[in-house]
């Protein structure tokens, strides 16, 4: 039977109580969890029973909820949905082969939690600034583009859009560097997601000490007060999905 | 997302939900070629790449304008070329029934191609 892996954590005295938590989780979820241990690591797993069911959102959310419940109390490496091994022996081999990498990342995420910070242009702001006529008035348009020919009018229009895009990129860059600088008091572990829609100014994930949550909340409230025209969203705490990237051997 | 995971938000909840929905991995940015629609799938891929090159040419042109080294004749030529390129792309999009949104590829963590 395939083995589903949920999370990996250090086999340290601080994690001795994990078996008790796992028992409670088993009762709550109806899933029979097991702990597979090596000298240095523990993997939280369950045996996949019954027929293979199609992936559904409910199942993915249940998997994530289990990881979330464990991450609330322990520093873990959360696995992605679909992390499956053929047998218990395979899981142990995985832990042993990658022990150094796992421990290195576990040290990095020790007593830390992940948060997602997003800053968005409001719809109104986008409407206002997508108007082609609304070029930054301080920027002069090149003299050579002035003229009545169709070609010049076309290029002038393109140039206006180009300036808008450049200004937008500079603005985003400015806010991101300001965020990195100001967040340094709380954490240096900040990553920006590039996969963003046109409305996004910032889509960042940060890893902070569990004890720094109130500082982060205060920072976010301050950020919103500096940029009242934008929408700020903070979510979390999450298991450190974005800070636990490992190339498995 | 659990409501207890939202620690702070300001602005319209509808706007935020709308933007987050756009981020969900969908099928729009995929080349969906099947035996039945292989021509359309291939056309989408080719036109996406042409559109990428066209936009790069446009960017390069803007940089040259910024550089201030172009003569009046060169500006006229550049405008005409870019306009014709754009018109030709519009024609091709119409032939294959594609919109601007169709011509994009999702490159995962690298974001969208266009």
Interface residues (C-beta under 8 A of the other chain):
Chain A: X115 X120 X122 X123 X142 X144 X145 X149 X150 X151 X152 X154 X155 X158 X159 X162 X193 X194 X195 X196 X197 X199 X200 X217 X220 X221 X224 X230 X231 X232 X233 X234 X235 X236 X237 X238
Chain B: X1 X5 X6 X7 X8 X9 X10 X11 X12 X15 X16 X19 X22 X23 X58 X59 X61 X62 X65 X66 X68 X70 X72 X75 X76 X77 X78 X79 X80 X82 X83 X106 X108 X109 X110 X111 X112
